[in-house]
Amino acid sequence: MARIAPNYVVCGDPEEVRRMWGVRSQFDRAIWYKGFKLDPPRDCTLSMCGGDVHAALRSKLAPGYSGKDVDGLHESIDEGVARFVRLIEDKYLSSASDYRPVDFARKTQYMTLDIISKIAFGAPFGFMDRDEDFYDYINTVEASVPMMQMFALIPWLINLLQSPLCKAMMPSERDAVGLGPIMAIAKRAVGERYALDAKDRRDMLGSFVRHGLEQKEAEAESLVQIIAGSDTTATVLRTVMVHITTNSNIYRRLQAEIDSGITKGLVSSPITDAEARELPLLQACIKEGFRMWPPISGIMPRVSDSDAVVCGVRIPAGTNVAWSARAVMRHKGVFGIDADIFHPDRWLRADEGQRQAMENTIDLCFGQGRWGCLGRPIATVELNKMVVELLRRFDFSVLDMERPIRNAFFGVLIQSDLKMRITRREDVEPKQ
């Protein structure tokens, strides 16, 4: 426990964080969350601070995020991954006579944006087809993240966010570049579903409509889907890939695990989520990816209207109690003395008690209880498929071993310059 600012303390104890975030906790979200209204002044699941309204909203969203209401969810992910494979094969495959370096960090976000838009609205945005950051969307969002953090941390700026003056400065669907054009696409898709002659469709937006989400609510949540649903998954994929490709022992063992599954008929093409869950080293690598660089590491403070005790310290009512994602995910009491390094074998060698303690701590990456991440099931399937489908086909070499990737931290990781050389692997598929 440490005091980091007036009326702010930070906690790095996984058990205490889990208790504060629990269903029956006396703590609720602090005003900090109001800084993440993506379409002010309307709240969304990211910015709501609690109560029955938030619970009711989550109940309308949950069936769509779980995949139960979405036909062809896994097939849509397969299509997106296959399109990414084709992009690599068509434009970025190097050979002994052809050198084609690629910024893997940027390309992965094209993939995750197209996948989430297909799942959400029934059609991909087309980032991979264009192979560019059209509308300058990604650059604009990344540039706005520091400002959003500033708004969230300074209470009077949060109030300013609600003013008409600030509204005029926010992204608009009338903008030619940035978030605005993506907002326009999302609002147009939402508007079509609420038209008098609209047909029911079995995608996420269709699920929201069927479960009673109002049109304005759907517009706000569509931005949550796009921004949160693409960047976080891309962050974990990059983190896994950069740590695997800079660790030759883990890299070759993981490829061998995938190859063995293929030759034994235990890995389909494309791999299913169920098959991927049976690959222990793969699962360990993905968990370590979440742990090393958690995709959402904002302070996410909680506040209680009565005095509380956290880490043995009395916390006065109204105090913001934040968490340190880095301290929690590298807690040596949970993950061992080598918690600061990428070490998938910790998951393979742990006894049941230690493994469960590590699992419970990793779960905090997705929130807890009534604040848990609704998109977790989709992200899990995406990562299971992406890593396998890439490593079964290609070899990846990092071009700058001293600084393989650039990370800028503003509550979320802004990653860039993961320059790689990609070559085709020898065929390991079983011969027909």
Beta strands, then each sheet from edge to edge (+ up, - down):
strand 1: 2-5
strand 2: 8-11
strand 3: 27-29
strand 4: 93-94
strand 5: 102-103
strand 6: 302-304
strand 7: 308-310
strand 8: 313-315
strand 9: 320-323
strand 10: 394-398
strand 11: 406-409
strand 12: 413-416
strand 13: 419-424
sheet 1: 1+ 2- 9-
sheet 2: 3+ 6-
sheet 3: 4+ 13+ 5-
sheet 4: 4+ 13+ 10-
sheet 5: 7+ 8-
sheet 6: 11+ 12-
end
